[in-house]
Amino acid sequence: VRFNYNDNYFNHKFQGIPKFGYTQMVKSIVEHENIAVELCRSFTQEMRTDYDHVFFSGALDAFYSCQYGRLEYRTLDFKKIICQSDYQGCAVMNYCSIDTPYTRITEHKYFSPWERHEASICYQEYSRECEAGDIPYYPVRRADKMDLLNKYLSRAKKEKNITFIGRLGTYRYLDMDITIAEALQTADVYLTSLYEQKEMPAFTVTV
């Protein structure tokens, strides 16, 4: 709760996004000559033999076909709003009332104040429990579910030639700045392991 006119989404002292957006940033990464992108293809255990090392950013329980049971996640549904002017006057407006079915509205043009747009595109976000077939967005770490998580972590830590990364792979809530920092850290650990001819760990962070 804020009692001022600060409309920033985060409380960090320094905040920012890529100048040309995350789409352009990711595009620049995947267009590298050594990277091939395959869409609509699920990862299977059998595919591991095709690579010297795998970095898995999918759901930890899904990697093991939910053998011990499904971990808990939250998912999101989005409703698009198009208007020919401003909609809410800020990038993010949170709605905490139990009477409001959506949790927030994002008006994306306010993330890039250096751009000028007459019209606007917004999205309402509806949060709900993640079910089979949904896209898992938020890992839900609960004390009464830690035994189940620890079964997967214990098994994953024994794996060879694979490293679990990201929000889903490590089953932790991560903001984008931490996600990028950990990706760079993982790359450094991997390059060091190659140089020193040491085994790459299954996790490069504390889980």
Secondary structure, 3 states (H helix, E strand, C coil): CCCCCCCCCCCCCCCCCCCCHHHHHHHHHHCCCCCCCCCCCCCCHHHHHHCCCEEECCCHHHHCCCCCCCCCEEEEEEEEEEECCCCCCCCEEECCCCCCCCCEEEEHHHHCCCCCCCCEEEEEEEEEECCCCCCCCEECCCHHHHHHHHHHHHHHCCCCCEEECHHHHCCCCCCHHHHHHHHHHHHHHHHHHHHHCCCCCCCCCCC
